[in-house]
Every structure is written in structure tokens, then in C-alpha cells.
């Protein structure tokens, strides 16, 4: 095959390896998006549209309901872990988990399912691993919201072939600690803002994250310092220090409630919220979601679990579309240098989705 070709009829291990070896670090998805678009345009049962480096393919069979199945094409930077290698049923390499295994399942089913029981919208989008303002799914929602209209959505993020409902929200805030500058030889004439940052850090160390049940799933919150900065010179008592915190909050909270919680915890300090995204409730009480969960878990086993990290199911939730996370790969291995995928999970996820989409 030429560098721009994908064989959607290949076995899932081969297709996943091919997708991974077509490098697509965030901002460099063009070649992979071209290959995906080209492969999908050969399928007469699909209509294909494109926005930037996002590709959307749809059936128009007049079914009673429509399902969106989505996955992102980009990865975090390669760390000497490409090309992929297969060793005793494990495919190693960047993107195997997050999330080209899921994309391979999508593409294989997009080619195979010419007469699904529901109309399908397949979404392959760019810029998921970077700033939210660049996210390709968010861009589609702004430019072409009708492309995402559906009764239910599945995001093929890695879940270890289990079912994860909803997701936590995320908020970043800067906690500013002020002092008084002075010469370090006369430190008693100033006040050291770095030293005073200990109050912020002690509050974090004493903080107990909440565990909150939402629609039958228990979400564990987290509040942690992720950055700290301060000081201007080695002979100056610093008059300013900033501690950046990241709050992962249960989907029962709004962004405003999350911000209020952080401000209350750091009462006495200036708190600036710099970035936030609402979570998504599990939505498993929706009849279509419940039907999906029953069908998938009949194949893969297990029980629904919460998604602790933020994912784009929150974007579907904001559009009023119930959504879940379901895909191959252990999410704890996402972004790691030793990222790897048991290839049997590819077949598991494909078989579970196929069973539901043809029932």
C-alpha cells in the first residue's frame, strides 16, 4: 500500500498497527485524516464530509434511531515507541491504547455494516490531546451541529473493553500568594511568598477527595497542585508565588459549583480559574444507553464503571445526547512510553458493537 492507503478489510491487529504507524501527533493529523477519508469514500453506503482534519461518515437508511460512534485521530508525541511491534498477542506502540485501537474498530465496522439496525454516524476527529479550544469534535459541534445529531453516542476511548459512564469535570485554577520583596541579606524586612505558599500546600495535603454517587456510579474526585512558580532572582525575597491546582469534580457538580468549592478551600488567597470543562452524567438510565450496556456487557462481561478522567462524552452531553465510553486498551497505559494493547480486546469490542448495531 502507498503511505496514504488503509485496507479496512484487514484483520484488526494489522489495521491498528497501520493506523499507529501513520504518525499523527496533535497538529499533524492531515495524512491520517486523508487516508481515513479516502478509505471511507470507497464505501457506497456512506456519505462522507470533512471539516479540517475531522472526517464524518453517515448512513441514511431511514432507521428509527441514530447512533454516533466517535474517536480521535491524534496522539501525544512519539517517545521512541514507533513503529509498532507485535509480541505474543500484545501490540506495542504509541496510539495503540489512546486511541487507534478504538479507531480501528470504528473503521472496520464502518466498512462492514451496510445494513445496521440503527443509522450510524462515524466521527474521526483531530486535536483531542491538546487545548480544548482546538478540539475537532468541538469544532464540528460549532460549525456543523447537525452532523452530531443522534439519540445516543459511543466514544471509543480506552476502557479495557469495559463500559464507563459519563466523566468527571475538570477545573484549573491559580492560587496567588503575595509577600513583600526584600534583599535576601535582610530577609526580615520582607515577607517570603514562597514560604507562605506552605499554607496552600498544607490545605491540599489535608484535603480528602469526595466520592460521590451519580446515577448509580461512584465518582472519585481529586484536587492536586500541578504547577508552582515564584521568585525573580537568587538574592531577592520573592513577593509572589502562584500554585496551580487541578480539580477533578463529579458530574453532579456544575463548573460554577466546582469553582466555588475551590475558592472556599483557599479562602484568604486570590483564586483565578484559568480553564474548566463540565463533566457528564452517566446517562445509563436512558433506555438506549441501558440497552447498549446490556448488549455490550453480555459480550465483554463486567459491570458499568465511572470514567474518572474528562472525555468528549461531555461534549455530547452538552448537546443533549447520552454518551458512554467503550473501547479497547487499558486507560492507565495511555500516554506511557510502554503503551501496549492486548489485541484480543480489539475483537471483543468489535464483536460487542456489531452485536448491538445489528440486533
Order of alpha helices (4+ residues) and beta strands (2+ residues): alpha-alpha-beta-beta-beta-beta-beta-alpha-beta-alpha-beta-beta-beta-beta-alpha-beta-beta-beta-beta-beta-alpha-beta-alpha-beta-alpha-beta-beta-alpha
